[in-house]
Amino acid sequence: MKKSKKEVVEAVAAAGAGASVGGAGGATAGVLELAAQGVLTGLSASVVIGAGVAVGGLIGYSVYRLLKKRK
């Protein structure tokens, strides 16, 4: 595998890991409990979870770039 492709794979893996963590954070028991009680709709809970995924992916990629830059 070429070096450039290896870097792309590493960046995607870092962003994917961050998105997974962000999704789990966005889907906390509190958000899901509020949705179950009817305080939040399913759509608004989905928006919160999606925002967690997006932010987590960005943070994961940013940390990857920061660590890559230090090497």
C-alpha positions in Angstrom: 0.0 0.0 0.0 1.3 3.4 -0.9 2.1 5.9 1.9 -0.6 8.3 0.8 -3.3 5.6 0.8 -2.1 4.4 4.2 -2.5 7.9 5.6 -6.0 8.1 4.2 -6.9 4.8 5.8 -5.5 6.0 9.1 -7.5 9.3 8.9 -10.7 7.5 8.1 -10.2 5.1 11.0 -9.6 7.9 13.4 -12.7 9.8 12.2 -14.7 6.6 12.4 -13.6 5.8 15.9 -14.5 9.4 17.0 -17.9 9.1 15.3 -18.6 5.9 17.2 -17.7 7.5 20.5 -19.7 10.6 19.6 -22.7 8.5 18.6 -22.6 6.7 21.9 -22.3 10.0 23.7 -25.2 11.4 21.8 -27.4 8.4 22.5 -27.0 8.6 26.3 -29.6 7.2 28.5 -30.9 10.6 29.3 -31.7 11.5 25.7 -33.3 8.2 25.0 -35.3 8.3 28.3 -36.6 11.8 27.4 -37.7 10.5 24.0 -39.4 7.6 25.6 -41.3 9.9 28.0 -42.5 12.0 25.1 -40.5 15.1 26.1 -38.4 14.8 23.0 -39.6 13.4 19.7 -37.8 10.7 17.9 -36.7 13.3 15.3 -35.1 15.6 17.9 -33.4 12.6 19.6 -32.0 11.6 16.2 -30.7 15.1 15.7 -28.9 15.0 19.0 -27.4 11.7 18.2 -26.4 12.8 14.7 -24.8 15.9 16.1 -22.8 13.7 18.5 -21.6 11.6 15.6 -20.5 14.6 13.6 -18.7 16.3 16.5 -17.1 13.0 17.5 -15.8 12.4 14.0 -14.4 15.9 13.8 -12.7 15.6 17.1 -11.3 12.2 16.2 -9.9 13.5 12.9 -8.5 16.6 14.7 -6.7 14.5 17.2 -5.3 12.3 14.5 -4.0 15.4 12.6 -2.5 16.8 15.7 -0.6 13.6 16.6 0.5 13.2 12.9 1.8 16.7 12.9 4.0 16.1 16.0 5.8 13.1 14.5 
